[in-house]
Amino acid sequence: MLASIRKSAPGLALTAAVCLAGLSTASAETRVTYKSAKSTSSYYQMGVQIAEAMKAASGGSIIVTVEESQGSVQNVMEAKARGGDYVFTTPPVLVKLARAGKAMFKGKTDPKFDTIRALFPIPSLTMHFVMSAKSGVTDFAGVEGKTILLGKGSFGAREGAKYLKLFGLEGKVTLAEVELSNAVAALKNGQIDGFVTAGSWPAPNVIEAAASTGVKVLTLSDDQIAKTKRTRLIIPAGTYAGQDADIVTTSLPVAAYTTTQMDDDTAYQLTKTYWEQKTKMGAAAAWWNGVDKGLMGNITGKIHPGAIKYYKESGIDLTDAQM
């Protein structure tokens, strides 16, 4: 076909060659949709950073579009209908529940859930019980009789209420009717004695509270952590102003996932670029500094074969359950 074009119309042949070159360039570009969280959250901003890092490190051959989400459950549900370009974030426990058709996934099972595969861990949802220095509270026993802000509808609010019950404080504290977005201001003016927040660490609202009014972020005992059935996490000393010792708390691990529809090469490139750019991202946003290879153990399900290739090359040990 091209031969006849060249013979009859050299100009047309040149045009065709240019078009083919353009198609070749386009095919070399990998486009990925990254679905994370609400646009106002730190996790959405993490997605933006990942997108920027992927584009810069790949010379523009990997283009990541960040898509707003209403939460992790929605992210998992959309795996049923999305293609091989779909990457999403969620706690590993939700993938497990989706596959089993339990809790929020009851009656919503789908064979596509069995194709979900992990790529890499991202900053965990980390619990912070933040008390004002003025309150004098240094442990959970001291929280009794105080006014606490839990917020509404968030993971942190639900988890905070659960912990108050587990630690024998239910009904023994006053719960403030204030939005979590106003927590720092409410702490400054004495409207509350403390607040509970969950997110990546260092948490922006905790940084602000520690710098402006002085706070004590409570440490959990090993017994308390066992009662929560969550993952133990240490926030290093010096993370927040006035914090001279490590904070022992709990977390909900979070990871980036795709499905087996993603080709191995794309999964490999995404995973490799993520780890190689993590230090650079950490220089711009400290929450990346809480991610290390130790978090790989928090991924309880299978990892994508393309990502496994990178981990084997890097000498990162994986469990049998992850392979």
LINGIUR-V791947 format. One record per helix or strand of 3 or more residues. SS is the DSSP state (h for helix, s for strand). FROM is the first residue (numbers start at 1). LEN is the number of residues. If there is no record, write none. Layout:
<<SS;FROM;LEN> <SS;FROM;LEN>>
This chain:
<<h;2;7> <h;10;19> <s;30;6> <h;42;16> <s;62;6> <h;72;9> <s;86;5> <h;92;9> <h;103;3> <h;111;5> <s;116;17> <h;133;3> <h;140;4> <s;147;3> <h;155;12> <h;180;9> <s;194;6> <h;204;9> <s;215;3> <h;222;7> <s;231;5> <s;247;13> <h;264;21> <h;286;5> <h;293;6> <h;305;9> <h;320;3>>
